[in-house]
Amino acid sequence: MLRSREKVILALGACAAVLILLLSFVVIPGISRVRSLSRASVVAEKDLADLRKMRPELTRLDREVRRRLTQVSAAANASQSPLARLTASIQETGFPQSAFSLKSAGSRTGEYVGEESFDLKMENLTYLEAVRLLNRLETGVLPIVVRSANLKSRYDDSKYLDATLRIGFLLPANR
């Protein structure tokens, strides 16, 4: 039989073991979890505040996307090919057929719209003509997106430039 003094020491040892186990497996991981959740909530609140600041821009972009999608669906019923329509649009801007070169650069299909890419090469443009052309292509009635523009000054006259544009003609995805 154990003496009362041994029982007390054994009980204190058991309490110490239970306390160490509780601290190791419950309290310390719980505190760590609370801290990480606290940090995550601060980051989430910051992201939410940024999204609230961006709300007007997001609504503007949503309207622009909807406008583009209506242009894409309206353009789907045209009988002409995208190449012919794009050539006509560039000629309406004031450039004769001999002033530019338009070549197909492949196509890709997205979730909502497909895209047929074209490379437009022009030489001896003024800066104003290049800006007007880019503006006309982006805001015109055709569903066109200018993906890239490479503008280089001419070596013989710096008032003029050579332009290479990558243009995406948007088509409905199911086409």
C-alpha positions in Angstrom: 0.0 0.0 0.0 1.0 3.5 -0.7 1.5 6.0 2.0 -0.4 9.3 2.0 2.8 11.2 1.1 3.4 8.9 -1.9 -0.3 9.3 -3.0 0.1 13.1 -2.9 3.3 13.0 -5.0 1.7 10.6 -7.5 -1.4 12.8 -7.7 0.7 15.9 -8.2 2.7 14.1 -10.9 -0.5 13.0 -12.7 -1.8 16.6 -12.5 1.5 17.9 -13.9 1.4 15.3 -16.8 -2.2 16.3 -17.6 -1.3 20.0 -17.5 1.6 19.5 -19.8 -0.5 17.4 -22.2 -3.2 20.1 -22.2 -0.7 22.8 -22.8 1.0 20.9 -25.6 -2.1 19.6 -27.5 -4.8 22.1 -26.7 -3.8 25.5 -25.4 -0.7 26.3 -27.5 -2.2 25.0 -30.8 -5.4 26.9 -30.0 -3.5 30.2 -29.4 -1.5 29.6 -32.6 -4.7 29.0 -34.6 -6.3 32.2 -33.1 -3.3 34.2 -34.2 -3.3 32.9 -37.7 -7.0 33.5 -38.1 -6.5 37.0 -36.7 -3.9 37.7 -39.3 -6.0 36.2 -42.1 -9.0 38.3 -41.1 -6.9 41.5 -41.2 -5.8 40.5 -44.7 -9.3 39.7 -45.8 -10.6 43.0 -44.4 -7.9 44.8 -46.4 -8.8 43.0 -49.6 -12.5 43.8 -49.0 -11.7 47.4 -48.5 -9.7 47.4 -51.8 -12.6 45.7 -53.6 -14.9 48.4 -52.3 -12.6 51.1 -53.6 -12.6 49.3 -57.0 -16.3 48.9 -57.3 -16.9 51.9 -59.7 -14.1 50.6 -61.9 -15.5 47.1 -61.8 -19.0 48.3 -62.8 -17.5 50.3 -65.6 -15.6 47.3 -66.9 -18.7 45.1 -66.6 -20.6 47.6 -68.8 -17.8 47.6 -71.3 -17.7 43.8 -71.4 -21.5 43.7 -71.9 -21.2 46.2 -74.7 -18.5 44.1 -76.3 -20.5 41.0 -76.0 -23.5 42.6 -77.7 -21.1 43.7 -80.5 -19.8 40.2 -80.8 -23.3 38.7 -81.1 -24.4 41.3 -83.6 -21.3 40.8 -85.7 -21.9 37.0 -85.8 -24.7 37.4 -88.4 -22.5 39.2 -91.0 -22.0 37.4 -94.3 -18.5 38.8 -94.8 -15.3 37.2 -93.4 -13.6 39.0 -90.5 -10.6 39.7 -92.8 -12.8 41.5 -95.3 -14.7 43.4 -92.6 -11.4 44.5 -90.9 -9.9 45.6 -94.3 -13.0 47.6 -95.0 -12.9 49.2 -91.6 -9.3 50.3 -92.0 -10.0 51.7 -95.5 -12.9 53.7 -94.0 -10.4 55.2 -91.6 -8.7 56.7 -94.7 -5.9 54.3 -95.5 -5.8 52.8 -99.1 -5.4 49.1 -99.5 -1.8 49.6 -100.7 -0.9 51.4 -97.4 -1.2 48.4 -95.2 -0.7 44.7 -95.0 -3.2 42.5 -93.1 -2.4 38.8 -92.4 -4.2 36.2 -90.4 -2.2 35.1 -87.2 -4.4 32.2 -86.0 -7.4 31.9 -83.8 -8.2 30.8 -80.3 -11.4 29.9 -78.5 -12.2 31.3 -75.0 -15.0 30.5 -72.7 -17.4 33.2 -73.9 -15.8 34.5 -77.1 -13.5 33.2 -79.7 -10.8 35.4 -81.3 -9.3 35.5 -84.8 -6.0 37.3 -84.7 -4.5 39.5 -87.4 -1.2 41.2 -87.9 -1.6 44.7 -89.3 1.6 46.3 -90.7 1.7 49.9 -91.8 4.6 52.1 -92.9 5.1 55.9 -93.0 2.4 56.8 -90.5 2.4 60.0 -88.5 1.8 59.7 -84.8 -1.6 61.3 -85.1 -2.6 58.8 -87.8 -1.5 56.0 -85.6 -3.5 57.3 -82.6 -6.6 57.9 -84.7 -6.3 54.3 -86.2 -6.0 52.8 -82.7 -8.9 54.8 -81.4 -11.0 53.9 -84.4 -10.3 50.2 -84.1 -10.9 50.1 -80.3 -14.1 52.1 -80.3 -15.6 51.3 -83.7 -18.6 49.1 -84.4 -16.6 46.0 -85.1 -15.8 43.7 -82.1 -12.0 44.4 -82.3 -9.4 44.3 -79.5 -5.9 45.7 -80.1 -3.7 43.1 -78.3 -0.3 44.8 -79.0 1.1 47.7 -80.8 4.7 48.0 -81.9 5.5 51.6 -83.1 9.0 52.3 -84.3 10.3 55.6 -85.7 11.5 55.6 -89.2 15.3 55.6 -89.7 15.1 58.1 -92.5 12.6 60.6 -91.0 11.7 60.6 -87.3 8.3 62.3 -88.0 7.0 59.1 -89.4 6.8 55.6 -87.9 6.2 52.0 -88.8 3.5 50.2 -87.0 2.8 46.6 -86.4 -0.5 45.8 -84.6 -1.8 42.5 -83.3 -5.6 42.8 -83.6 -8.1 40.3 -82.2 -11.5 40.0 -84.0 -13.9 38.7 -81.5 -16.4 36.0 -82.5 -19.0 34.0 -80.5 -17.5 31.0 -78.8 -19.9 28.5 -80.4 -19.0 29.6 -83.9 
